Structures are given as structure tokens and as C-alpha cells.
């Protein structure tokens, strides 16, 4: 009963007579209004405390903006597109000024994912509006990344202040994504359940009045209309998820990035998402003489997993590119600290990732490796070795109450031709075969040993064909990612 006043903040007023299919849009706008108001109130105090007067005044305007958005949403119908557009533009403007004044490491650029999430979730933002909103967010993100790489922030504050903004923004953005997505899913499920109940009632009424042809025809027509609406809604959801895939592909590294770092003939990937968007991702970058390759498996798959991949990509850029950390074990230690901070106040969130990181230094002829559950397999002179990752994930809640252990660093001598494989657990855990059992890691390693001397393109073909034959008609159970690299 004590939560009723809070719940009423998000409930649709009965006076609006809002159609059932618009309840999700209303819920997202209301949630955005409340979260935007609370977040900007907190930031207004912080900017005032750290003597950043311009941003404090800007936050006052932001507070008024989100108050107006919330008020208009509760007192009018059909304004979701306009309100989300206004809120998104405020977020983009706020992010631009905050990054220019405090710098990239303040993590205010992470809020640019907010308009992308809004365009994905709110049904009325589609077509040109959605593309423009997402294009603007991505363009601003890229511009700020390039501009701040060559320019200093306009203002400087204490290390404590920068750390406060850095950590608070990561926590805030992650919390917003999780809260908005969970609440959207709750409202969507509730609306879908009510629609199913409505259809059930209509069918029962049809059976009772089947002798009355006119009424039967009328109710059949109504059912057909609702079926078409449901089909349209499902199509819109699939279109939104496919657009989320394009956003994920735009943000995360591509196979061409791997080719540019390791050479076209020296690298291959077998990447097979379970759903349209994936919770697996790979990441690579060359920093001076170090070539860094990362393969990660985020919690779950589909849209929730894809959200975490973009958070993971942003954190890796911050740790490796911004802070210049290239030692794999130290990168994992930093990730663990970030995730422990993100979810320290949550008791029911299991989010995190299993990840393998390798740094190749040709000057020292060494490969440095560290893993969180995920392994590395390498082959030299026909002999295969596998180094397992440490038995703890990044950010999983069951480790939050324990001491954060340091990750183990491993070295591999690559003075002789070496082929390495980094992979998630999707391939080996896939059910199939005549007994419908898992493929298992042993069979995967035997397959890698069998094909490692073949050209990379042919290796990928063999992995794909073996996987398809093993699955046969079975459903894929998880995202699958395998990255192979030849080091000559």
C-alpha cells in the first residue's frame, strides 16, 4: 500500500481514455520525465558544489523541461513523439556541453545512448524521425570522441570531482537502461495479457451468440481488426529490433577492423547470434606495439544482452584507449571494479560478462592473456594448449558480497608460428547430434586442431558446416562467437 503514491506517477489517468496500444508509449514518457527530473536535480547540486556554474544553470532549464514533458504527457493524447524528441534533444545538448566542459572521461557521452533507446522503445517514433534522432546521437558521439581526442576540456575540477562524475554517469546510464527496459517490458506484458483476455472474452461471446448471424459477423470483423493490430504491433517490434541491430553494428567493431589490425589472411570469425541482436561481441585495437583482441559473452541474449555489449564497449574504450591500460589482467580488474560499482546497490540483478583478453606484442614475441571464465586455445608445431580463464565472471551479482580478487596474467611465447582461438561457450554448449547432447569443449578443440593449418576462410566454413550439421533441426541455444588468429 505504501507504494501506491509512487505507482500513481506512472499510471495512465482514466480521463485520457488512452487506447491500450498507446500505454507503453505513455509509460516510457512518464518514466523518462520522472528519471530526468530526479537525475538533473542531483546533477544541479553536484555542478553547484564543484563550482561549474554554467552547467548548474543549464540543469535548472533541464529540470523545467522534464517537468513540462511529464505534465503534458499526463494531460494530452498523441504527444509521445514530440515529447520524446524534446527530451532527446535536451539530453544531446546536455551531453555536448558537459563533455566539452569536463572532458570525455566524465562519461557524459554515455547519455547519447538514451535517445537511441527512446527511438527503439516508443512505437510512434519511426521512419525519418527515428533515423534522424539516432543519426544525430551517433554523429554527436563520434564528433565528441574525435574532438576531445585533440582538445582539452574547457574546465578542470578536482580528481574527486571527476571520479564522482565518471562513476555516477556509468551507474546512472546503466540504471536508466535497466529501469526503463524492465518497466517497458512490464507494461508491454500487461498490455499483451489484457489484449489476450479481451480476445478470449470476444470468442466466448461469439460462441454464445453463434445463432445470430449478424452479431457473429460483426464480432468476427472485430477479431480480425484486433488480429491485424497485433500483427502490426509485432511487425513494429521486429522492425525496432532490426534497427537495434544496426545501432549495435554501428557502435561495435566489425570484421574489417580485425582485418586491418591482424591482416586479411590471418584472421577469421564465426559469429552466429541466437536472436537478431547478440549478447556476444568482439573488440580489437592496436595501441602502439600492442595488438589487443577481446571476445566477450554478456549475460543473456537478445535486446538485454545487446544493451550490455554497448556498455562493455564503452568501458573498454575508456580503460584501454583513454587510460592506456593494455595488460589483460589489469583490464579485467578495472572492468570488475566498474561492474561492482554499477550494481552494488542491486540485490536481484545478475548482469555481467565472461570475457577473454589477449595482448600480442611482436617486439617481445609474447602474447599476454587473462580471462574471466573464457579460455584461449593456441597451437604451435601441431601441439595444442588451452589456458582457462579465472573462475569468476565480470560483474555477476553472486560475487558482489565477496572480495574482488585480482585476475591471473599468463604469457605465451610466440617466437614460432602460432594460431590462437578465443571463443564464448555457445558453440560447445549447443545441443544436437543423434542423442541431443552438448557438443562439448573437447570436441571443439579437436575440431580446431584438425583445421588450424587450413586457410582462415576455409576454417570458418568448416566451423559453420559442423555447427549446422550438429544442430540439424534443433533450436540454437545461445549466441556463438569464435575468433581465430594466425601469428606468423
N, C-alpha and C positions, 0 to 999 in steps of 0.2 A: 504493500500500500504506500510505503514511503517513496517509491519511485514514480508514483502517478504524476506529480507535477513536472518531473523531467520528461516522462514519456509524452505528456501533452504538448511539449515543444515541437515534437516531430509528427504528431497525428494530423491527419487531414481534417480541417474544420468541416462539419456537416453542411454548413451554409453554402459551401462552394459547389456541392453536387458534382464533385470531380469524378470523371469516368475511371473505372478500375484500371485500365491500361496506363493511365497517367499517374497512378500512385507512386510508381518507382521514381519518376522524374521529380515529383513533389518531395519525396523522401531525401533524394540526393541534394536538392537545392536547400532544403531546411537544414540538413546536416552540414553542408558547406557554410551556410550562414552562421550557425552556432559555432562551429570549429574556427571559422575565420575570425569571428568576434573575439573568442577567447584567446586564440593564438596572438592576434595583434595587440590585445591588451597586455599580454605578457611581454611581447617584444617592445611595446611602447615604454614599459617600465625599464627594461634592460637597456634600451638605447639611451634613455634619460640617465640611467645610473652610470653608463660608460661615456657620458658627455658627447653623444652623437646626436646633436640637436635636430639636424635636418631629417634624419630617419625617424626620430620621435614624433615630429610634426607630421611626417608622411603616414605614420601608423595611426595617428588620430583620424586622418582622412580615410584610411583603410577601415578603421573601426566603423565609421559612419556609413561607408559603402556596404559593408556586410550587414549592418543593421537594416539599411534600406532594402537590400536583397531579401532578407528574412521577412520583413514586413510586407513587401509587395507580393512575395510568394504565398503568404497566408491570406491575402485579401484580393487575389485575382486569379484568373484561369488563363492558361495558354502563354505564360510569360517565361517558361523554363529556358527556352533557347536564349532569349535576351539576357536573363539574369545570369546564366552560366557564362555567357560571353563577357558580360561586365565583370563578373568575379574573376574570370580567367585573365582578362586584360589587366586587372588590378594586380594579380599575382605576378604576371610577367613584368609589369612596370616596377613593382616592389623588388623583384629578384634582380633586375638590371641595376637599379640604384644601390642595392645592398652589396652586390658583387663588386661594382665599380668603387664603392667607398671602402669596403672591408677586405676585398680580395676573394679569390677563388676558394681558398682553404676555409673560408667561413661557412661553406656548404649551402649558401642561399640559392645556388643554381639548382639544387635538388627540387625546389618548389616548381620548376618548369615541367616536372612530370605531372603536376596537378591538372593543368588544362588538358593534357593528353588523356588522363584518367576520366575527366569530366566528359570529354567528347566520346569516349568509349562507352560510358555508362548511361548517359542521358539519351534517351531514344530519339528526341526531336532534333538533336544536333546531328545532321547528316549531310551528305553531298558536299557542296562547295564550302559551307560553314565549317564542317568538321575538318576538311582538308586544310583550309586556311588557318584555323586555330592551331592544328598540330604542326603545320609548316612554320608558323610564326614561333611556336615554342621551341622547335628543333633548331630553327635559324638563330634565335636568340642564344640558345645553349651553345651552339658552335661558335657564334661570334664572341661570346664572353670567354669561352675556353681559349680561343686564339688571342683575343685582345689582352687578357690577363696574363698570358704567357710572355708577352713582351712589355707589359706596363705594370707599374707598381700601384697598389691601392691608393685612393685619394686620402685616406685617413689611416692612422695606425693607433691601435689600442694595446693594452697590456696582454701578455701571454694568457693570463687567466681569462680575460675577456674573450680572446679569440678561441680558446679551448671551449669556453661556455657556448659560444655560438656554433662552433663546429659540431660538438656532440649534441647540443639541443636540436639543431636543424636535422641531423640524421634521425634522431629519436622522433622528432615531430613529423617529418615526412613519412617515415615508416609507419608511425601510429595512424596518421591520416589515411594512408593507403589501406591499412588493415581494417580500421574502423569503418571507413566508407564502403569498402568492398563487402565486409561482413554484413553491414546494415542493408546494403543494396540487395545482397543475396537473401537476407531475411524477408525484406518487403516483396522481392520477386517471388519467393517461395510462397509467401502468404497470399499474394495476388493469384498465383497459379492454382493454389489449393482452393481459393474461393471460386475461381473460374471452373474448376473441375466439379465442385459442389453444385454450381449453377447448372452446368451441363447435365449433371445427374438428376437434378430436380426436373429439368425440362424433359428428360427422357421418361421419367416416371409419369409426368403429366401427359406425355404423348401416349403412353400405354393405357392410361385411364380414359382418354377421350378418343381412342382409336376409331370408334364408330362414327365420330363426327368428322367427315372428310375435310371440311373447310378448316377447322381448327388444327387438324393433323397437318394439313398443307402449310398453314401459317407457322406452326412450331417447327416443322421441318426446315422451312426457309430461315427461321431464326437460328436454328442449329447450324445451318450451312454458313450463315454470315459469321457466327462466332468461330466456326472452324477455319474460315478464311482469315479472320483476325488473328487467330492463334498461329496459323501458318505464316502470316505476315510477320508476326512478332518473332517467331522462330527464325525466319529469314533475316530479320534485322539483327538478331543476336549473333547469328553466324557471320553476317557481314561485319559486325563490330569486332568479333574475334579475329577474323581475317585481317582487318585493319590493324588490330593489336599486333598481329604477326609482322606487318610491315613496319610498325614502330620498333618492335624488337630487333628486326633485321637491320634497321637504320642505326640503332644505338650500339648493338653488339658487333664485335669484329666478324669479318666474313672470311671465306676460304681464300680469297685473293690476298688478304692481309697475311695469312700463313705463308702463301707462296712468295710474297715479297720479302719475308724475313728468312725463310729456310730454302727457297728455290723451288721452282715449279715441279721438278722431277724428284724432289726429296721429301715430299710431304703428301699425306692423304688423310681424308676424314670419312668415316661412316657415321652419318648423323641422321637419326630417324626418330622424330618426336612421336610420342603416343597420340597426342592430340594436335590440333592445328598449331598452337604455340607450345613451347617447350620449357621445362624446368632445368634442362641441361644447357650448358654453354661452354665454349672455349674462348680463351683470351690470349693474345700474344703481343709482344712489344720488344723492340731492340733498344736497350739503354746502354750507350757506349759499346763496350765489347761483350755485353751480356745479352743473350737471346733468351727471353722468358716465355715459356708456354705453360698455360694453365687449363685444366679440364675440371669442371665443377658440376655437381649434381645438387640442385636446390630442392628443398622439401616439396614433395608433391609434384604435380604436373599440371598442364593446362594454364589457365589465367593466374592462379595464385603462385605457381612456380615461376611463371614468366615475370611477375612483379618482382620476385626475389632476384631473378637474374639481372634485372636492371639496377637494383640496389647493389648487388655484388659487383657489377661492372663499375659503378661509380666509386665504390670503396676501393677497388683495385687501382683505379686511376689515381685516386687520392694517395694511396700508400706507395705505389711504385713510381708513378710519373711525378706527382707533386712532392712527396717526401724523399724520393730517390732510394727506397729500400728495395734491394734486389735479391737478398738472401732468402730462399724459400721458407725456412723455419721462422724467420723474423716476420715475413709477410703473414704467415698463418697466425703468429702471436698477435699481430696488430688486428687482423680480422676477428680473432676471438675476443679481443678487448672491445671492439666496436659492437659486435653482436651481443656480448654480455651487457653492454650499456643500453643497447636498443630495447632489450626485452627484460631488463632487470625488474621492472615493476609489474610484469605479467606472470600469472601463475598457470595459465591454460593455453599458452602459445608454444608450439613445438617447432617453430620455424628455424631453419639453419641450412647448412650445406655440407656435403662431403666433397673434398677438393684435393687435387694433386697439383704440385707446382714444381717445375724444373727450370733451372737456370743453366744455360750452356755457355761456357767461356772457352773459346778456341785458343786463346793465348796460354791459359793454364792447362788446356786439354783436360778439363774437368767438367763434369755435369753434377750440379748440386740439386738435391731432391729433398722435398718434405711433403708429407701427405696427411690429410685428416680423413682416415678410413680408406681413401682411394689409393691404389698402388701405382707403381711403374714397373713395366716389364722391359728388359733390354736383352739383346742378343749380340754376342761377339764371338767370332770364329766358330759359329754353329752352336755355341753354348748359350742357353737361356738362363737368366736370373730374374727373380721378382723381388722387389723391395716393397713390403706392405706399409701402408700409412699407419700413423698412430691411431689407437682405438678410441678416438673421440672426434666428434663432429664439431663443426664451427657453429656455435650459437644454439645448439639443441637445448631445450629447457631443462632436461634432466641433469645437465652439468652446471646449471646456474647457481645451485646452492653449494657446489664444490669449489675447491681451489682451482684456478685456471692454470693447468700445467703448461710448461713450455714444450713446443713441438721438437721432434728429433730431426737433426740435419744429417743427410747422407751424401757421400761423394762417390762418383763413378769415374774411373779413368777412361777417357775416350780417345786415347792416342792411337787406337786401332779402329777400323770401320765398325760403327755401332748403329744398330737400329733400335729405337725406343718406341714403346707403345704406352699411351696413357688413356684410361677409359673409365667410364662410370659402370655401375653394376647392372644396367639394363639388359645388356646382351647376355651375360652369364645367368641372369635370373629369369630369362624368358622361358615360359612353359611351352612344351611341344614334343615332337617325336612320337613314336608309336605308343609310349607309356605315359605321355603327357607329364613329363618331368622337366625340371630345370636343365638348362644347357650346361651350367656349372663352369667355374673359373678354370678347372683343369682342362676341359675340352677347348675352351677359348685359347689358352696358352699353347696347347698342342697345334691348334689351327694357325696361330701366329708363327710358330716355329716352322710350320710346313710352307708358309707363303712368304717369309720375310725376304728371300732372295729375289722375288719377282718384282717387276716394276710396280710403282705405287698405284697406278690406275688399275692394274690387274688385281692387286691386293684388295682394293676397295670392292671390286666386282665379286671376288671370292667371298669376302665377308658378307656382302649383301645377299648373294645367292644362297649361302649356307644358312643365313638367318631366315630367309623366306621359306626355304625348304623345311627348316626346323619348326617354324610357326605353322606351316601348312594353312589350315583354316582357323587356327587358334587366334584369339584376340591378343594384340600386343599389350603387355602388362606395364611397361614403363618406358620412359624416354631412353634412347640408346645413343651413346657417343663414344667413338673410338678415334684417336688421333695417332697416326704413325709418322715417324720422322727418321730419315736416314742421315747419319752424321759420317761423312767421308773423311 
